[in-house]
Amino acid sequence: MQHLKTDGFRETIQSENKPVVLDFYADWCGPCRMQAPVFQDAETEANGRAAFYKINIDQEPELAEAFGVMSIPTIAVMKNNQVRYKNVGFTNKAQILEAVEMA
């Protein structure tokens, strides 16, 4: 599981030829701690069909603002530099994988 930073974000996202799944979180957030293993399971099950990244909103507030993150956890799925799916609050594995397939 890779963490994205503001520096290099655009280059990383643009270099991906597959959907990109972003998990906006904070270490102090209880629901984010519940989301983490589900996010990791979704990455494993996606088996390379998508790139999965975590973004700590306390360390990268510019990215949180750019994506309009008002509450966490927030899961976003991007393809071709466009957000195709966004969910605020806990997102189950099936929802994440379905969003990857729809992207």
Secondary structure, DSSP 4 states (H G I P E B T S, - for coil): -EE--STTHHHHHHH-SS-EEEEEE-TT-HHHHHHHHHHHHHHHHHTTSSEEEEEETTT-HHHHHHTT--SSSEEEEEETTEEEEEEES---HHHHHHHHHH-
